[in-house]
Amino acid sequence: MNGPLEWIASIGTVLAASLIAFDMGRRTTGWGFVLFCIVSALWIYIGLTEDAMPLAAMNFLLLLINAWGVYQYWLHPKNRKDPKR
């Protein structure tokens, strides 16, 4: 496991974690969760094709957690802007 997909997924994971950790606002944090979802899906693919089931299983759970983050930061009704304002 040392191909270009693994490098893309690794760099994407570090970038996503940085977007969330630097706490530069809700929008940036939301994009961090989106990027985490994308790289989790990529890690799942890598895990399944490389016969690394623990990697695939862990990233499936992380995908669910990060999808919840996307919902909380972008889609939850409490965070939507009021169209009447």
Beta strands, then each sheet from edge to edge (+ up, - down):
end
